[in-house]
Amino acid sequence: MSPSTARITQAVILAGGQATRLRPYTDTRPKAMVEIADRPIIDYQLEWLASHGVEHVVVSCGYKADVLRQHLAARTEGPEITLRVEEEPLGRGGALRFAATGLTDQSAPYFALNGDVLTWFPLDEFTQFHRDHGGLVTLALAQYRTNWGIVEVTEDGSIEGFTQSPLLPFWINAGVYVFEAEATPLLPEKGDHESTTFPELAAQSRLFGYRINGFWRGVDTVKDVKEAGEQVPELLRSFRESGSAHPALTH
């Protein structure tokens, strides 16, 4: 299989950070271990990655690392997992660089995921988009959904209706990436890649965005946990009714 058609078989998950906006859920566990529909976020992520051929995952963590270590050690299925513990907070960009040094193949591309993201979309199409555009990094983009209701009002002030939390014509970083190995040294040793590496790559036309056509949910607040806990069971039921055991298997 040529490099242009080979699957990406390795990934990084960023599971560090104290996630203060998720308290009290994160008082005793890292954000990747917060349960949605009775399962930790990281379990959904690992199953999704494995269903697309990922064989090795490096999990970068710091806060409450022992909770994550114990959980991952008990897993008997899925990709091989390497746990890397940050001795001090490195920021998202620094954590990505730190984790990537633990990948089995330092010359091969890899997926990267934030540890607070629930999503299911076809990673093979994501990979092909990345290769077709020839960049160093491709971001998955989710359509922005406002937390506020929208009031539909005419020019004369007459209110015609309300729309609760609509999707807006804007795109946000979904926290899922494809990285070429050459991009890893460009990440900061400490700090955030969105304010350093990504603007530099964008200026060089080496950064691209893939619009997700599938389920995506960031789990960043207590409200997100509640709403995701309602969405995910409904989503799983719909896929079971259509003959699929898990959304990750429907690509």
C-alpha positions as CSV (number, residue, x, y, z in Angstrom):
1,M,0.0,0.0,0.0
2,S,1.5,3.4,-1.0
3,P,1.9,6.2,1.5
4,S,-0.9,8.1,-0.3
5,T,-3.4,5.4,0.4
6,A,-2.2,3.8,3.6
7,R,-4.3,4.2,6.8
8,I,-3.0,6.3,9.6
9,T,-2.4,3.8,12.4
10,Q,-1.3,6.0,15.4
11,A,-2.9,8.8,17.4
12,V,-2.4,11.1,20.3
13,I,-5.1,12.0,22.9
14,L,-4.6,15.1,25.1
15,A,-6.0,14.2,28.5
16,G,-4.2,16.6,30.7
17,G,-5.5,19.8,32.3
18,Q,-7.6,20.3,35.4
19,A,-10.8,21.2,33.4
20,T,-12.1,23.5,36.2
21,R,-15.3,24.3,34.3
22,L,-16.2,20.6,34.5
23,R,-16.2,20.5,38.3
24,P,-17.4,18.7,40.3
25,Y,-17.0,15.9,37.7
26,T,-13.2,16.6,37.5
27,D,-12.7,16.8,41.3
28,T,-11.7,13.1,41.3
29,R,-10.8,12.4,37.7
30,P,-9.3,14.0,34.5
31,K,-11.6,15.3,31.9
32,A,-11.1,12.3,29.6
33,M,-12.5,10.1,32.4
34,V,-15.8,12.1,32.8
35,E,-18.6,9.7,32.0
36,I,-21.2,10.3,29.3
37,A,-24.0,7.8,29.3
38,D,-22.1,5.7,31.9
39,R,-18.9,5.5,29.9
40,P,-15.7,7.7,30.0
41,I,-15.1,10.0,27.1
42,I,-11.8,8.3,26.3
43,D,-13.5,4.9,25.8
44,Y,-15.6,6.4,23.0
45,Q,-12.5,8.0,21.5
46,L,-10.5,4.8,21.6
47,E,-13.2,2.7,20.0
48,W,-13.7,5.3,17.2
49,L,-10.0,5.3,16.5
50,A,-9.7,1.5,16.5
51,S,-12.6,1.2,14.1
52,H,-10.6,3.2,11.6
53,G,-7.5,1.1,11.9
54,V,-5.5,3.0,14.6
55,E,-3.3,0.5,16.4
56,H,-1.3,2.7,18.8
57,V,-2.4,5.6,20.9
58,V,-0.3,7.9,23.1
59,V,-2.3,9.5,25.9
60,S,-0.8,12.6,27.4
61,C,-2.0,13.4,30.9
62,G,-1.0,15.1,34.2
63,Y,-3.9,15.9,36.5
64,K,-5.2,12.8,38.3
65,A,-3.0,10.6,36.0
66,D,-3.4,7.6,38.3
67,V,-7.1,7.4,37.6
68,L,-6.5,7.3,33.9
69,R,-3.6,4.8,34.2
70,Q,-5.8,2.4,36.2
71,H,-8.7,2.6,33.8
72,L,-6.5,2.1,30.7
73,A,-4.6,-0.8,32.2
74,A,-7.9,-2.6,32.7
75,R,-8.8,-2.4,29.0
76,T,-8.5,-5.7,27.2
77,E,-9.5,-4.6,23.7
78,G,-8.6,-1.8,21.3
79,P,-5.3,-0.2,20.3
80,E,-2.1,-0.4,22.3
81,I,-1.8,2.5,24.7
82,T,1.2,4.4,25.9
83,L,0.7,6.8,28.8
84,R,2.9,9.9,29.0
85,V,2.6,12.0,32.2
86,E,3.5,15.7,32.1
87,E,5.6,16.7,35.1
88,E,4.3,20.2,34.7
89,P,1.5,21.7,32.6
90,L,2.8,22.2,29.1
91,G,-0.2,23.8,27.4
92,R,-2.0,22.2,24.5
93,G,0.8,22.7,22.0
94,G,3.5,21.5,24.4
95,A,1.4,18.5,25.4
96,L,1.0,17.6,21.7
97,R,4.7,17.7,21.1
98,F,5.4,15.8,24.3
99,A,2.9,13.1,23.4
100,A,4.0,12.8,19.8
101,T,7.5,11.8,20.9
102,G,6.0,8.6,22.3
103,L,4.6,7.4,19.0
104,T,6.0,4.2,17.6
105,D,6.7,5.5,14.1
106,Q,8.3,9.0,14.4
107,S,8.3,9.4,10.6
108,A,4.6,8.7,10.0
109,P,1.5,10.9,10.2
110,Y,-0.9,10.7,13.2
111,F,-4.3,11.8,14.4
112,A,-4.5,14.0,17.5
113,L,-7.6,14.5,19.7
114,N,-8.5,16.8,22.6
115,G,-9.6,14.6,25.5
116,D,-13.0,16.4,25.9
117,V,-14.4,15.7,22.5
118,L,-17.1,13.3,21.5
119,T,-17.4,12.8,17.7
120,W,-18.0,10.3,15.0
121,F,-17.1,11.0,11.4
122,P,-15.2,9.1,8.7
123,L,-11.5,9.3,9.5
124,D,-10.6,7.8,6.1
125,E,-12.3,10.7,4.3
126,F,-10.5,13.1,6.7
127,T,-7.2,11.5,5.9
128,Q,-7.8,11.6,2.2
129,F,-8.8,15.3,2.4
130,H,-5.5,16.0,4.2
131,R,-3.4,14.2,1.6
132,D,-5.2,15.8,-1.3
133,H,-4.4,19.2,0.0
134,G,-0.8,18.5,0.8
135,G,-0.6,20.4,4.1
136,L,1.4,19.7,7.2
137,V,-1.7,19.8,9.5
138,T,-5.4,19.5,8.9
139,L,-8.0,20.5,11.4
140,A,-11.5,19.0,11.7
141,L,-14.0,21.8,11.8
142,A,-17.4,21.8,13.5
143,Q,-20.2,24.2,12.7
144,Y,-20.7,26.6,15.5
145,R,-23.9,26.2,17.5
146,T,-24.7,29.2,19.7
147,N,-25.8,28.6,23.3
148,W,-28.3,31.4,23.0
149,G,-31.7,31.4,21.5
150,I,-32.2,33.6,18.4
151,V,-35.1,36.0,18.1
152,E,-36.6,36.4,14.6
153,V,-37.6,40.0,14.4
154,T,-38.8,42.2,11.4
155,E,-37.6,45.7,10.6
156,D,-40.6,47.2,12.4
157,G,-39.9,45.3,15.6
158,S,-42.5,42.6,15.2
159,I,-41.3,39.2,16.7
160,E,-42.0,36.3,14.4
161,G,-40.5,33.5,16.4
162,F,-37.6,32.0,18.3
163,T,-34.9,29.4,17.4
164,Q,-33.1,27.7,20.3
165,S,-29.4,27.3,19.9
166,P,-29.2,27.2,16.1
167,L,-26.2,26.4,14.0
168,L,-24.5,29.5,12.7
169,P,-22.6,29.9,9.4
170,F,-19.2,29.8,11.2
171,W,-16.7,27.0,11.8
172,I,-14.7,26.2,14.9
173,N,-11.7,24.0,15.7
174,A,-13.2,20.6,16.6
175,G,-10.1,19.4,18.5
176,V,-9.3,16.6,16.0
177,Y,-6.3,16.8,13.7
178,V,-4.1,15.0,11.2
179,F,-0.4,15.9,11.7
180,E,2.5,15.1,9.4
181,A,5.6,14.0,11.4
182,E,7.3,17.1,10.1
183,A,4.9,19.3,11.9
184,T,5.8,18.0,15.4
185,P,9.0,20.0,15.8
186,L,7.1,23.1,14.9
187,L,4.9,22.8,18.0
188,P,6.0,24.8,21.0
189,E,7.7,23.0,23.9
190,K,5.4,24.9,26.2
191,G,2.3,26.9,25.2
192,D,-0.6,26.8,22.8
193,H,-0.3,25.8,19.2
194,E,-3.3,27.9,18.1
195,S,-1.4,31.1,18.9
196,T,2.0,30.0,17.6
197,T,2.3,27.0,15.2
198,F,-1.1,27.2,13.5
199,P,-0.9,30.9,12.5
200,E,2.6,30.3,11.0
201,L,1.4,27.3,9.0
202,A,-1.7,29.2,7.8
203,A,0.5,32.0,6.6
204,Q,2.5,29.4,4.6
205,S,-0.6,27.8,3.2
206,R,0.2,24.6,4.9
207,L,-2.8,24.4,7.3
208,F,-6.2,23.2,6.1
209,G,-9.7,22.6,7.5
210,Y,-12.0,19.7,7.0
211,R,-15.7,20.4,7.7
212,I,-17.2,17.6,9.7
213,N,-20.4,16.0,8.4
214,G,-21.3,14.0,11.4
215,F,-21.8,14.1,15.2
216,W,-19.6,16.4,17.2
217,R,-19.8,17.6,20.8
218,G,-17.3,19.3,22.9
219,V,-17.6,18.5,26.6
220,D,-16.3,21.6,28.4
221,T,-18.8,22.5,31.1
222,V,-21.3,20.8,33.4
223,K,-24.1,21.8,31.0
224,D,-22.2,19.9,28.2
225,V,-22.1,16.7,30.3
226,K,-25.8,16.8,30.9
227,E,-26.7,17.6,27.3
228,A,-24.2,15.0,25.9
229,G,-25.6,12.4,28.3
230,E,-29.0,13.0,26.6
231,Q,-27.7,13.1,23.1
232,V,-25.4,10.1,23.0
233,P,-27.9,7.4,24.1
234,E,-30.3,8.7,21.5
235,L,-27.6,8.6,18.9
236,L,-26.6,5.1,19.8
237,R,-30.2,3.9,19.7
238,S,-30.6,5.3,16.2
239,F,-27.6,3.5,14.9
240,R,-28.6,0.2,16.6
241,E,-32.0,0.5,14.9
242,S,-30.3,1.0,11.6
243,G,-28.3,-2.1,12.1
244,S,-25.0,-0.7,13.4
245,A,-23.8,-1.5,16.9
246,H,-21.9,1.8,17.4
247,P,-21.7,5.1,15.5
248,A,-18.0,4.5,14.9
249,L,-18.8,1.6,12.7
250,T,-21.1,3.5,10.3
251,H,-18.5,5.2,8.1
